Amino acid sequence: MAHPSRIFKTPEALEKAFEEYKVNQLKKAEKWLRIQYVGKDGARKTDAQKLPLIMDGFEIFCYKKYGVIEQYFKNQDNYYTDFIPICSRIKKEIREDQITGGMLGFYNASITQRINGLADKQQTEIKASINIPKLPDIGTRE
């Protein structure tokens, strides 16, 4: 089976694209300003927020700049075996950023838990029974 030519010839090239994505996230943060009014006079203050690293975001970044990269992470047809270590590290770095950001309050902790499969799953079972005392027979009125 013929394989398509690789967008990234080496794992280092994919790693470089990931580093570019992280820099791009820092630049994008300037668009997502947090506006606050501080002090007794309510002075307007803006702060760039920290944007999370997201696998979908990395794939979109690469798609716009290089092309589709999903096959590297899926090791499609075992053609990308040499990329397994860098793909694993990229996924772990993204997950670590999300979890740490959630724990420190930079990102929504509940969403961070869900997308990383960390949601606390609790099951509550409620059982109830009703005891109705047996009432004496009451005759009918005439």
N, C-alpha and C positions, 0 to 999 in steps of 0.2 A: 504494500500500500504506500503510495507516495504521500509524503508529509509536506505540509506547507512550509515555506521558508520561515525561519524563526524571526520574530520582531527583535527579540533580544538574543544575541549570539552567545552571551555568557551570563552566568548568575550575577556577576559583578555589574553588568549593564542593567539588569532588573533592579538590583539594589540601588544603583544610581537614580533610576526612575523613582524609586520609593523616597529617596532623600529629596528629590525635586518636589514630590507630592507634599512632603512635610513643610518645605519652604513655602509652597503655594498655599498651604493651610494658614500659615502665619500671615501671608499677604491678604488672604480672604478675610481674616479676622478683623481687618480694618474696616470692612463693610458692615460688620455686625457690631456696631457700637452700643454699649450700655450707657444710657443717659441717666444721670442722677442729679438731683438738686441737693447741694450740701451747704451746711453753715446756716447761720441765722438769717442771712439774706437769700438763701436758696440759690446759690451760684450754680450755674449749669456746668456739669463736668461729664466728659465722655471718656470711656475706657474701652479699648478693644478687648473683646472676650477671647478666651482660649477655645478654639474650635477642635472638636475631637477628631482623632484619626478614625476613619471608617473604611472598611474593605470596599464597600460599594463606591465610596468617594475615590479611592485609589484606582479602582477599575475605570471609573468615568474619566478621571484625570488622564490615565494612560490611553483610553480610547480616543480622546480628543487629540492627543499628542502623538501616539504611536500606533494604536490599533487595539484590537481585542486581546486581552491577556488571560482570560479565564482558563484557557487550556494549560497554562503553566501551573496553576494552582490545583487543577484536577489531574495533572500528569496524563493528559489525554494520550491514549495508545502507548503509554510508557515511553513517550518520545521526549519527555521533559524531566527525566529522572535526575539529571544533574542539577535541576533547579529545586528539588525537594527541600534541601536545607535552607535556602534563602526564602522560599515561599513559607516554610514553617516559621522562620524567624520574623518575617513581615507580619504574619497572622498573630503571632504571640506579642509583638510590639504594639500592634493595634489594640489587642485585647487588654494588655497591661495599661495602655494610655486610657482606655475607656474605664476600666475598673478603678484605677488610681484617681482619675478625674471625678468619677462618681463618688468615691469615698471622701474626697476633699471638698466636694460641693461645687466643683466647676461645671459638672454635667448633672443632669437629672438622674439621681441614684436609682430610681425605680426603672427608668428606661434602660439604663446601663445594666441593671440586673437582668432584665428580660432578654436583651439582645445577646447577652453572654451566658444565658441559661443558668443564672444564679438566683432567680426569684425564689423566695422562700415559699415552698408549697406546703400549705397546711390544709388538712381535711378535718372538718368539724362534723361530728355526727351527733344528732340530738335524738334521744329516745324519750318518749313520754308514755305514760299509761294513766288511765283514769280509773280510779276505784269508785264505783257507785254502790253505795250500801244498798242492800236489799231492803226494800220498804215493805211494811206489812200490807196485806191486802186490805183495801178499803172497800167496803160494800157500796153499792150504788144507793143513791138517795131516792126516796120515794116521795 
